[in-house]
Amino acid sequence: MTLLITVFAAAITTAVWYKKNDEKLLLGPLCFMFWGASIMWFVDAIFEYAELKADYFTPAVGDMINDAFLGLSVVALALTVWVVILLIKDPRGTVRARLKKQ
């Protein structure tokens, strides 16, 4: 479930990055975070499949819910890091302008 959630997030972010291609949104780091998480979960799935074999395809409901929460947590953390990057780099100068007004 974590792999599925992060792959969807990576694909959606990549599609938005490709369509907008706006350097001011800084979608590149977000794409890298999601694709990196997707690769990490894919490697985890390979090793888990090697360990469990056919049982890998019949997870318990509790395990699926835990995996879904973990996947959503990873997406939320990546979005939080992206917002912090946006605030620090301030590509449009909005934060800088607000701070100068005060």
N, C-alpha and C positions, 0 to 999 in steps of 0.2 A: 504494500500500500504506500509506503514511503517513496519507493521508486516511482510509482505511478503519479503521485502528487507532484514530486519534483520535476518529473519529465514534462507534465502538463504545464507547470509554471515556467519551465525553461522554454518550451515551445511557444507559449503565449508571449513571453517577454522577447524572444527572438523575433517573432512575427511583428510585434509592435516596433522593435528596434529597426527592423528591415523596412517597414512601411514609413515610419516617421523619419528615421535617419537624422534626428536632431541631436547635435552634440551637446546642447544645453541640458538635455534630460539625463545625461550620463547613464544611459541604459547598458553600456558595455560591461561595467563591473557587475551589474545585476545579472546579466546573461551569464557571465563567468561564474558567479556564485551558484546560480541554479544548475548550470551544466556540470560544474564541479561536484555538487551534491548528487546529481543524477548518476554521474560516473561512480561516486563512492557507494551509493545504494546498489548500483548494478554489480559492482565487485562483491558487495556483501551478499547479494542474492545468489551469485555464482557459488560462493563458499558455503552458503546455507544449503543450497541445492545439493552440493557435493556431500554434505553431511547427512541430510535428511532423505534424499532421493525422492520417491513418490509422495512421501508425507509432506513435502514442501508445498504441494498444490492443494492441500486440505488443511488450512490453518484453522485454529479455534477462533471463535467470534471475538473473544477477549483479546487475542493477539492482533486481530485485524483492527480493532478499535484502538489499541495502544499504538499500532503502526500508523494509523490515520492521524492520531494526535501528534505523534512525533513528526510526521511529514508536514502537517500544518504548522507546527512549531518551527521547523526549519525554514519554511516559506516566510513566516512572520519575522524570524530573526534576520533573514536575508533582506527583507524589505526595510527593517529597522536600520540595518547597517547602511543600506542604500540611501535612506533619508539622512542619516548622519553625514555620509559622504557629500550629499547635495548641500547640506547646511554648511559644511566646512569649506567646500570648494566655491559655493555660491556663484554658479556660472552666469546668472542673470544680474547679479549685483543687488538683489532685493534685500537681503539681510544687511549688507553693508549700508545701503541707503536708509534703511529703518534705524540702524544704530547711529548714523550721522544726524538724523533728525532729532534724536533725543539728546 
